């Protein structure tokens, strides 16, 4: 498919796999021509106090895991008491006449409800809350690991979210991997919890010829510098990882991701192409995360933070240096901050940029130039 064919399909609203997924965004008003913007939130781990509202049925029998997850309930309740509502309000203020939608990078909720019925309520409560906060703009959601965590949670998410995305996008959506387009640009939404590689390949083929290819996936495309560095899209499947790395590089794809609770930019050149990855974080778990501080920068630093992590038994974690070395030589830009906030993606003929607002900052904290 060339660019002319893509534009014909985009205008007709038929990009995607069958009924699973195209979205010309015409329903939101005038069709975007050359420029538009999108509001982006990273992980939010929505929850509330008291924990019994969503977790009264929680009953994890493993003692250490029970302790860890109940600590997360407390963390979430505290940050959603004041800081995260302020963050959400600030993000809503970023909407203007050229804003087409709100994108969420996954881990919308905490999960761990202990009941499918309660998990469904948690999803519905926060989707409606965010929908109202953003004045009814379409809210596009990618699946995160917490969104399917708990008793019957995965089943509920796969029932609830495609139907909800169909309502948000105005077309049938039947899977948690789907595509939509904004003007001449393609957005491919990937469920990294349950990879549907054939679906992703079909979506890439059907959107060939677009101006820009954006890939939304909760787990990053590149290995991340942390203890669980293999917990990324196909991190344990070398053949699939290299296949999609080649495909995305050939498309010069821009990856929008979350999962690691950091604000990161990685610009990698390899496989004959380029992949630019921006990682978004809206988990304002500590007051000081409203400050943008760089904790790692430059290709030479990629993968070095892992040395500070140990296994629960105190022993060193597995040396993954060869995995990071595989990417290091192609990294032209790499910067990492733990800061949390909201983001505004600008797309125009001049390029693609992201304005980051740390915490509930009134002014732009940091501007990232993606292209």
Beta strands, then each sheet from edge to edge (+ up, - down):
strand 1: 36-41
strand 2: 99-104
strand 3: 139-141
strand 4: 178-182
strand 5: 185-190
strand 6: 213-217
strand 7: 254-257
strand 8: 263-270
strand 9: 273-279
strand 10: 294-297
strand 11: 331-337
strand 12: 341-348
strand 13: 351-358
strand 14: 366-369
sheet 1: 3+ 2+ 1+ 12- 13+ 14-
sheet 2: 4+ 5- 6- 7- 9- 8+ 11- 10+
end
